Amino acid sequence: MVARLDAPFGPPLAESAKTEVTLTLDAGAEDAAVTAQEGREGMRRGRIPRLLAEAVEQGGVLTQEDLAQVLRVDVRTIRRDIQQLKAEGHTIDTRGPVKGVGRGQTHKVKIIALWLDRQGYEKIARWVHHSPQAIKRYVTTFLRMVLLHQQGRTVSEIAFLTTTSERLVQDYLALYTAAQAAPTQRAKLDEELARVRAWQGPAGATAEKGGPTP
């Protein structure tokens, strides 16, 4: 149970409206790959943006104390991690900053933007402290959403079919719209969509059958 994203900032946290969110603490093999490459500290720093984004997508917002409790470290460790993540260029939307300056782009949206700019999986993965497999999964979901949108599906239908939130669908489709005005990004997207359609074939398999290229 965490503070609602739309709850006024000012009243004590205990008096704020709450909402229930489901968070991915351990992503299994993907987190294990990051731990092997960057150690436990790098893995923890990769989890922070993921947990924050998952909460926001479900209409909630985490505090630094929430992060400390979930990740089983003290708040000082979380503050140091957030400082480092911000220095690396990440937007960290904990309760407080998210109410003061508005919700920024989630790390998922930034990952897709970098991919559209033809950054490779390995480079993006190092920046977000994720595994290349996680980056590929985000991209695959993005492409599937675009295809469903092009088929005339509504936001709620796309969210249901991709088992994601409507908020993430809206964020991804906004990125898709912006890419249409950027020649390089549009070319990248057109290439990948054509490749996915070729993989689907006449039977209309899902977009996840063929993964995107770096």
Secondary structure by P-SEA (a helix, b strand, c coil): ccccccccccccccccbbbbbbbccccaaaaaaaaacccaaaaaaaaaaaaaaaaaaacccccaaaaaaaacccaaaaaaaaaaaaaaccccccccccccccccccaaaaaaaaaaacccaaaaaaaacccaaaaaaaaaaaaaaaaaaaacccaaaaaaaacccaaaaaaaaaaaaaaaacaaaaaaaaaaaaaaaaaacccccccccccccc
